[in-house]
Amino acid sequence: MTSYPGPRDLPPGSPDAPGTPGVSGASGSGRGALNLALLRDRNDAAVLRAVRSAAENGTSRVELANRTGLTAQAISKITARLLAEGLLTEAGRERVAGQTGKPRTLLRLVPQARVALGAELGRHELRLIQVDLTGAVTAQTRTPIDPDGEPGPVLDRLAAQVRELTARHGADRVLGLGLACPGPLDTRDGILHQVTGMPRWHGLPLRDAVQARTDLPVLVEKNTTAAVLSRLGPENRAFVYLGDGVGAGLVLGGRVQRGARTNAGEFGHQCLDPAGPRCACGARGCLEAICLAALRAGRTAEAATALALGVTNLVRLLDVEEITLGGPTLLADPTPYETAIRTELATRLPDPAWQPVTLTRATPLAIPQGAAALALGRLFD
Ligand SMILES: [Zn+2]
């Protein structure tokens, strides 16, 4: 099951983020009309969320009123609108045990009614996926990238692939594009800052550049933050990435954490050894530098131990209860990393039995799926 970010989890500055209403179907002029439209969207979203999380065979209007706290009259109006828009469909009837009267009509989500796109911009590859309303992947493409090359041609290619994937859907059926990329970046203005290993991308206004090329609402997010939002999990959890770099995405108290400049989770640049190897960030002995140097020398066990120390620091600092491990390097050979992390947690936590940490493996598409979930949030949050 896939979980989706809540309203406050949308990247700040995104079209639907709180305080920046804009393109979510608001109509009419003036503050009053805007507020009414926003309220309508919010109630529609609450109903859509309730339908999405209901049993597969559907849910009744009575149940929807109970789950959302909206009146029967409001539910009747909203479901009529969502049926007319093709987002919901009637899916048979159910008779409730012990109740007389006519059986209740069941409503179900129409997964293919809208699509959302999610892209992962990596240092060597661009991945683009299309998902339906349930978050299921319905199409995907992969394109190699030259990290030393100019961004323009890569973005042109991304726009061409977006057009290709969405050509058979009307423009109004495409919710938007979530774009996950390596940090550091500022998700508020969608600008990249000194991305390790991609010198020509520094200072690029990525969101605006992609929006101009695709005519879609674009939500930019750090790759690890997108990944931690790609699935349901406990309220305090982290996603840890090992690929061309090392990073983490954080959910604490049920809320995604981005920090003051939307740059939390630069986990790979914690210093493990002030006299260690020089890192691409300029500092010495960063976890990322130690891991990548060990991997280049073929010393996987050493890389695994460094990552495990970082993960143990993370658990001690933030008391997370679940760590999802992802990234191409780690997923290609997960066992040494999982073993090292279990060993370090068992030996370095003061009471590991009282503070258990679950380790899970991410799917290879966790990052683009998390990015697509941000675009789906335009409808559900
Ligand atoms: Zn560093």
Residues whose N, C-alpha, C, O or C-beta is under 5 A from the ligand:
A	BS01	ZN	G268 H269 C279 C281 A283 C286
